[in-house]
Structures are given as structure tokens and as C-alpha cells.
Amino acid sequence: MVTVVLCLTQISQFVLSNIVFKSAPLFDSMGYVILSVCIVIMIFMYLHQILSNVTEEALSLNFDFWFVSSQLIYFLGSFIIFLTFNYLTRKILPAELYSEENRTLLTNLWGVHNVLLFLSSLLTLGSVIWIAFHKKLQSS
């Protein structure tokens, strides 16, 4: 039920901003903020479910756990970046403040976003190698 409400929230934000009000910004930062919040809530729901239903299987050998953890890192960081990007673009773009220094600040903000994506990819890759290594050890 919570997932349906979160999806409807995202759809209603898209419909309201793009169809009803027809406000087509250069980058819909608020849409990405809402998307990041919805995904983080669903990730916490999954982690709550996994940690409340403990099994004999080691959590470190569960690929889903590692993948969701990497997505948590990415989307929590993305939430902060998109929220900051929204604030900065509202402050800079309408005025003549779009200088080289401000462009560099916005570019660095996107650079941090790419670093988060890279780190979450490394965590996923590391988990695949970790799980394959331990399964090979168990089969030997």
C-alpha cells in the first residue's frame, strides 16, 4: 500500500508540473527529489523486512542486500544533490549571477553525483565478487 501511494505521489507530481501547470524547467529537480525520497523510503521498508525476518543465510552473501545498500548510498546522496541543485539554480539562473564561478559550482555538484554513482557501482561489483568467492569456497 505504501509503495502504491509513493508511486501515485511521483505520478501526480509529474502530471501537475508538466501537464497542468506546464512549467517546463531546464531540469525538474523537484521531481528527482521526490523520486529519491520515494525510493529511499522503499529501501528502508525492504531493509526493515530483511532485518526483522532473520534466516540462517548470511546477510553478506545476499546479493539483494548489497544492491539495495548501494542504491541507498546513491539515492540519499542524490536527494541532497538534487535539492541543492534546485536551490542554486533558482538563485543563480533568473539573475545575471550565472558567472564562471557559479557554473563551476554547479558542475562540481554534478561531479559529486557521478562519484556517488561510481561508488554504488563499485559496491555492487564488490558484492558480486564477494558472493562468488564465498560460494566457490563453500563448494570446495
N, C-alpha and C positions, 0 to 999 in steps of 0.2 A: 504494500500500500504506500509506503514511504517512497519507494522508487517511482511509482506512478505519479505521485504528487511532485517529485523533483523533476521528472520529465515534462510534466504539464507546465511547471514553472518556467522551464527553459523554452518550451514552445510558445507560451504566452508572451514571454519577453521578446522573442523573435518577431512574433506577429504584431505586437504593439509597436515596437520600434521601427520595423521595416515596412509594414503594410498600413497600419492605422495612422501613425504619425509621420511616416515616410521620411524619417530622419536618417539619411544615409551618411554617417560619418566616414572619415577615411579609414578608421579602424574601430570596430564595435567592441571597445574594451569592456564595457559593462556586460555584454553578452558572454564574453570569455570569463569574466569574474564570476558570474552566476553559474556558468558551466563548471568552473573549477570548484566552487563551493559544493555544488550538487555531487560531483564525483568524489570529493573528499568525504562528504557525508556517507556516500555509499561504501567507500573504502573502510571507514570506521565501523560501519554496520557489518561488513564482511569480517574485519578483524575481531570484532566482538563475538561474532558467531564462531569463528575458528578457536578463539581462546576460551569460550565457555563450553565448547564441546571437545574436550581433550580426548585424544586417542593415543594408542601406543606408538603410532608413527611419529618419528622425529619431525619437528616443525622445520628444521633446517634442510630436510630432504623433500619438502613440499614445494614444487615449482610455483603454484598459485600464490603461496605466501610471499615468496621472493618477488614475483611480478607485481603483486599488489603493493608491496613495500616500495618498489621502485616508482610505481605510479603515484604513491603518496608523496614521495620526495618531489617528484616533478610537478604535481598539481598544487601542492602547498606553496612551492616557490613561484609557480606561475600565477597563483592568486595574488601574491604580493606584487609581482612584476606588473600584471595587468592593471591592478588597482593604482599603482604608482604611475604607470604609463597614462592612464586616464586622467589623473590629476595633472601631470606635467603637460599633456597635450592641450588640455583645457586652459592651462595657464599661459602656455607659450604661443600656440597657433593663432588665436584671434589677434594678438598684438604683433607688433613688429619686433618681438623678442626672439624670433627664430634665427638666432645667430649661430655661428660655427661652434661656439662653446655649448649651446643648448642642443644642437644636433649631435654633438659628441656624447653628451649625457644620455640622450635617448638611444643612441647606438650602443653605448656601454650597457644600458639596461637590457637591450636585446641580446647582447653578448652573454650576460648572466643567464638569460633564458636558455641559450644554446648550451651553456655549461651544465645547467640542470638536466637538460635532455641527454647530454653525453653521460653524465653521472648515472642517471637512471638506466641508460642502456648498458653501461659497464656493470651495474649491479645485476641486471638481468643476465648478461653474458656470464658473469662470475657465478651466478646461481646455477646456470646450466652446466658449467664445468664442474662445480662443486658436487652437484647431484650425480652427474655421470661418473665422476671419480669415486664417490662413495658407493654407488651401485656396482661399479666394477670391483671394488674391494670386497663387497659382500658376496659377489658371485664367485670370487676366487677361493 
